Amino acid sequence: MEYLYRVFSTGYHVEGRIQTRMERFPVLKKTPCGAWINTGSDYPGYEVSKKFVRLFQQDMPTFKRWACPSEEEAIVSYRRRKASQVKILRGQLLRAEAELKEASRPGFKPDEPIYLTPATFALS
């Protein structure tokens, strides 16, 4: 049977480090663009949960995959996802710090409030 792989962080700290795990998902059906995988349980009597995973895009491998064909690619994908998350959160932190600095200056007063009324959205 063929499998696709994805690395998850569980969010639990064990002895000072984040726990991660790799899950493998059985491929139910392959298509020219990707594959249908079972994200549910493999045990008999349990419901199969299907998910489509794009593996190719216009004859080119895609790098934004939910699951990968090999364990090594799943690890690379996990690193890319975490780097992207850090970039997004760093930007949010910089903006929040700038807003806090602005709000903390003496004499801070917000700009004029904007009041939205139903008339604001009326079509003419």
N, C-alpha and C positions, 0 to 999 in steps of 0.2 A: 504494500500500500504506500502511496505517496503522501508526504506531509509538507505543510508550510509551518514556519516558525516565527515566533514573536517574543521579544524580551520585555518583561514588565518589571517595574519596581513596586514592591508591595507596600512601601511606605513605613514599614516597621524597622526600627533600629535594633540591631543585635550587636552587642559589644562594640559600639561606636561606629558601625557602618550600616548603610542602607541595604536591606535585603532585596535582591532581585531574583527573578526566576525566568526560565525560558519555557514557553509552552509550545507544544506541537499540535497542529490541527490537521485531521485527515482531510484529504482532497476528495470531494464527492464527485466533481465533474470539472473537466478542463474545457475552456473555450479559447478562441483565438486571442482574446484580450486578457484573460485571467483565469481564475478558478473559483468554484464554489467550495467552501470549506464548512466543516461542522464545528461550530464554536460551543456546542453543548456537550453533553455527556456521551461517552462511548458505551456506557453500560446498557444492556438490553432493558427495554421497558421505559427508558427515559427519552424525553423529547429531543429530537435533532434540531439544533438551531443553525440555520444556514446563513452564511455571509459571503458576498461576492468580493473577491480581492483582485484588484487590477494588477497584472504582472507586466503587461506590455502596453505600449501606447503608440500607435502608428508605426509598427515595426521597430520601435526603439524601447529598450528597457526603461521603465519608470523608476524613479528613486523614492517616490512617495507611495509606499506600500503599507498596508496594514499588517501583512505577514509576508515572510520572505521564503524563497525556495531552499535556503541553506541556513545552518546555524550561524556561520560566519557573517552572512549578509544581515541576519537578524541583529547581531551585535553591532554592526556598523550602523544599521537603521536606528537602533536604540540610542547610540551616541549622537547621531544627527538630530533626533527628536529632542534630546536633552540639551544640546547646544542651542537649538532653536528656542526652547523654553527659557533658557538662561538669557538669551538676547531679548526676548519679549519682556521678561520680568525685569531685566536691568533697565529697559526703556521706561517701564511703568514706575520703577523706583525713582529714576532721575526726575520724571515729571512730578511725582508726589513730593519729592524733596524741594523742587523749585516752587511748587504751590504752597508748601508749608513755610518756606522762607518768605514768600510774598505776604502770606497771611500773618506772619510774625513781626513784620516791620511796624514801627510806631506809626500810628495814624492810619492804619489799614482800614479801608472802607471798600466794600464790594462795588462793582460797577452798577449802573442803573439796572434795576430788575426788569425783566421782560415778562409781561403778563399775556398769556395766550387766551383768547376768547374764541367762541364759535365764529364770530365775525372775521377773525383773522384768516380762517380757512374758507370763507364764503367765495364761491365762484362768481366772477363778474360776467 
